[in-house]
Amino acid sequence: MPYEADDFVSPINVLANVTAFFGGKIDLDPASSENANTIVAADRFYTPADNGLKQGWKASSIYLYPPRSVLYSAEQPPNTALFVKQKRFVKSAQRVWIEEALKKYTRNEFDEGILFITSTEVAIIVLQKLKIDFPVCIMKTHPRLFWDTPALDKVRSNKCYGFIYYMPPLMNTHQRIGEFIDTFETLGRVYH
């Protein structure tokens, strides 16, 4: 996966809520960088060179803010489902990462996860096409993003919206969804 020099790093207020929600630590950030992890502070993370799409995500909790680029068919993970013809076309990287997260979630590679998405098209249209019906917090303000550079400069003009999806665990599902609502309603409106 090519490195996007103009990619963003997650906002601090989102990461503070995610870290608190996961009990003080994020186990894995599969789409990160050295710069981003200075803020995310995940126990484990994959850089663009590691290509988290091709790695195992065995973890208790994951936090995923997918890259904003596009991925050509050769860069996308192969479809492992039997008798399913995979459509191979250029896709939004956020869509590919969400598809992979959903696969790994249904295979129980991680217990619970939070997806942070800044593409309105991906958050609304693509997730409906994929039939993803997870609790979501729609942020009430534009997220305060950083550039993925060593200095982590603030993005000055940001017109994107923030969507925080929650993939709950199989155990204590209703309790954890209630805790998600309580934790993230400070950032926006939570739908479940």
C-alpha positions as CSV (number, residue, x, y, z in Angstrom):
1,M,0.0,0.0,0.0
2,P,1.6,3.3,-1.0
3,Y,2.2,5.9,1.7
4,E,0.0,8.9,1.5
5,A,2.0,11.9,2.6
6,D,-1.1,14.0,2.9
7,D,-3.1,11.7,5.1
8,F,-4.7,12.7,8.4
9,V,-4.2,11.7,12.0
10,S,-7.2,11.3,14.4
11,P,-8.4,14.1,16.6
12,I,-7.3,14.1,20.3
13,N,-10.9,14.3,21.7
14,V,-12.0,11.2,19.7
15,L,-8.9,9.3,20.9
16,A,-9.4,10.4,24.5
17,N,-12.9,8.9,24.4
18,V,-11.8,5.7,22.6
19,T,-9.0,5.2,25.1
20,A,-11.3,5.7,28.1
21,F,-13.9,3.5,26.6
22,F,-11.4,0.7,26.1
23,G,-10.3,0.9,29.8
24,G,-7.2,3.0,29.3
25,K,-5.5,1.4,26.2
26,I,-6.0,0.6,22.6
27,D,-4.7,-2.9,21.8
28,L,-4.3,-2.5,18.0
29,D,-4.4,0.3,15.4
30,P,-4.1,-1.6,12.0
31,A,-3.9,1.5,9.8
32,S,-1.4,3.8,11.5
33,S,2.1,5.3,11.2
34,E,4.9,6.2,13.6
35,N,3.7,9.8,13.6
36,A,0.0,8.9,14.3
37,N,0.9,6.5,17.1
38,T,2.4,9.3,19.1
39,I,-1.2,10.4,19.6
40,V,-3.1,7.1,19.3
41,A,-0.7,5.3,21.7
42,A,-1.9,1.8,20.6
43,D,0.0,-1.1,22.1
44,R,0.5,-2.4,18.6
45,F,0.1,-0.7,15.2
46,Y,0.8,-1.4,11.6
47,T,2.5,1.2,9.4
48,P,1.9,1.6,5.6
49,A,5.0,-0.5,5.1
50,D,3.4,-3.3,7.3
51,N,0.2,-3.0,5.3
52,G,-2.4,-3.9,8.0
53,L,-4.8,-5.2,5.3
54,K,-2.4,-8.2,5.0
55,Q,-1.8,-8.7,8.8
56,G,-3.7,-10.5,11.5
57,W,-5.7,-8.3,13.8
58,K,-5.8,-10.6,16.9
59,A,-6.6,-8.2,19.7
60,S,-9.1,-7.4,22.4
61,S,-9.8,-3.9,21.0
62,I,-9.0,-2.1,17.8
63,Y,-9.2,1.5,16.7
64,L,-9.3,2.1,13.0
65,Y,-9.1,5.4,11.1
66,P,-8.6,4.2,7.5
67,P,-6.5,6.1,5.0
68,R,-8.2,8.5,2.6
69,S,-6.6,7.4,-0.7
70,V,-8.0,5.0,-3.3
71,L,-6.8,1.4,-3.7
72,Y,-6.5,-0.4,-7.1
73,S,-7.6,-4.0,-7.4
74,A,-4.1,-5.4,-6.9
75,E,-3.7,-3.5,-3.6
76,Q,-7.0,-4.9,-2.2
77,P,-7.1,-8.1,-0.1
78,P,-8.5,-11.1,-2.1
79,N,-12.0,-12.4,-1.4
80,T,-11.7,-15.7,0.4
81,A,-15.5,-16.5,0.3
82,L,-16.3,-19.6,-1.7
83,F,-18.4,-19.2,-4.9
84,V,-18.4,-15.4,-4.7
85,K,-17.1,-13.5,-7.6
86,Q,-15.3,-10.4,-6.3
87,K,-15.8,-7.2,-8.3
88,R,-12.3,-5.8,-8.7
89,F,-12.4,-2.0,-9.3
90,V,-10.8,1.1,-7.8
91,K,-12.3,1.6,-4.4
92,S,-12.0,4.2,-1.6
93,A,-9.3,3.0,0.9
94,Q,-11.8,3.7,3.7
95,R,-14.3,1.3,2.1
96,V,-11.6,-1.4,1.6
97,W,-10.4,-1.1,5.2
98,I,-14.0,-1.2,6.5
99,E,-14.7,-4.3,4.4
100,E,-11.6,-5.9,5.9
101,A,-12.5,-4.9,9.4
102,L,-16.0,-6.4,9.0
103,K,-14.4,-9.7,7.7
104,K,-12.0,-9.8,10.7
105,Y,-14.8,-8.9,13.1
106,T,-17.0,-11.7,11.9
107,R,-14.1,-14.1,12.2
108,N,-13.6,-13.0,15.8
109,E,-10.0,-11.7,15.2
110,F,-10.8,-8.9,17.6
111,D,-13.4,-8.6,20.4
112,E,-14.6,-5.0,19.8
113,G,-13.6,-2.1,17.6
114,I,-14.1,1.6,16.9
115,L,-14.1,2.9,13.3
116,F,-13.5,6.6,12.8
117,I,-14.6,7.7,9.3
118,T,-14.4,11.2,7.8
119,S,-16.0,10.4,4.4
120,T,-19.7,11.1,4.4
121,E,-20.1,8.9,1.3
122,V,-18.4,6.0,3.0
123,A,-20.2,6.5,6.3
124,I,-23.7,6.7,4.8
125,I,-23.8,5.1,1.4
126,V,-21.1,2.4,1.5
127,L,-22.0,1.2,5.0
128,Q,-25.6,0.8,3.9
129,K,-24.6,-1.1,0.8
130,L,-22.5,-3.4,3.0
131,K,-25.5,-3.8,5.4
132,I,-23.4,-2.6,8.4
133,D,-25.8,-1.7,11.2
134,F,-23.6,-0.8,14.1
135,P,-24.1,2.0,16.7
136,V,-22.8,5.3,15.4
137,C,-21.9,8.7,16.8
138,I,-22.2,11.5,14.3
139,M,-20.0,14.3,15.6
140,K,-21.6,17.6,16.2
141,T,-18.5,19.6,15.1
142,H,-16.0,19.0,12.4
143,P,-13.1,16.8,13.8
144,R,-9.9,18.7,14.6
145,L,-7.5,16.6,12.5
146,F,-3.7,16.6,12.2
147,W,-1.4,16.1,9.2
148,D,0.5,12.8,9.3
149,T,3.9,14.5,9.5
150,P,6.5,14.4,12.3
151,A,5.3,17.8,13.5
152,L,1.7,16.7,13.5
153,D,0.5,20.1,12.2
154,K,-3.1,20.9,12.7
155,V,-5.4,20.8,9.6
156,R,-6.5,24.4,9.4
157,S,-9.6,24.2,7.1
158,N,-11.6,21.0,7.6
159,K,-15.0,20.5,6.0
160,C,-15.3,16.8,6.7
161,Y,-17.7,15.3,9.2
162,G,-16.8,12.7,11.8
163,F,-18.6,9.3,12.1
164,I,-17.6,6.9,15.0
165,Y,-18.9,3.4,14.5
166,Y,-18.8,0.8,17.3
167,M,-18.4,-3.0,16.6
168,P,-19.6,-4.4,20.0
169,P,-18.3,-7.7,21.6
170,L,-20.4,-10.8,21.6
171,M,-20.5,-10.9,25.4
172,N,-22.2,-8.1,27.3
173,T,-23.3,-6.5,24.0
174,H,-26.2,-4.4,25.4
175,Q,-24.1,-3.2,28.4
176,R,-21.2,-2.2,26.1
177,I,-23.5,-0.4,23.7
178,G,-24.9,1.5,26.6
179,E,-21.4,2.5,27.7
180,F,-20.6,3.5,24.1
181,I,-23.6,5.8,24.1
182,D,-22.7,7.3,27.5
183,T,-19.0,7.8,26.5
184,F,-19.6,9.3,23.0
185,E,-22.7,11.3,23.4
186,T,-20.4,14.2,24.5
187,L,-19.0,14.3,21.0
188,G,-22.3,14.1,19.1
189,R,-25.6,12.3,18.5
190,V,-25.5,8.5,19.0
191,Y,-27.8,6.2,17.0
192,H,-28.2,2.5,17.7
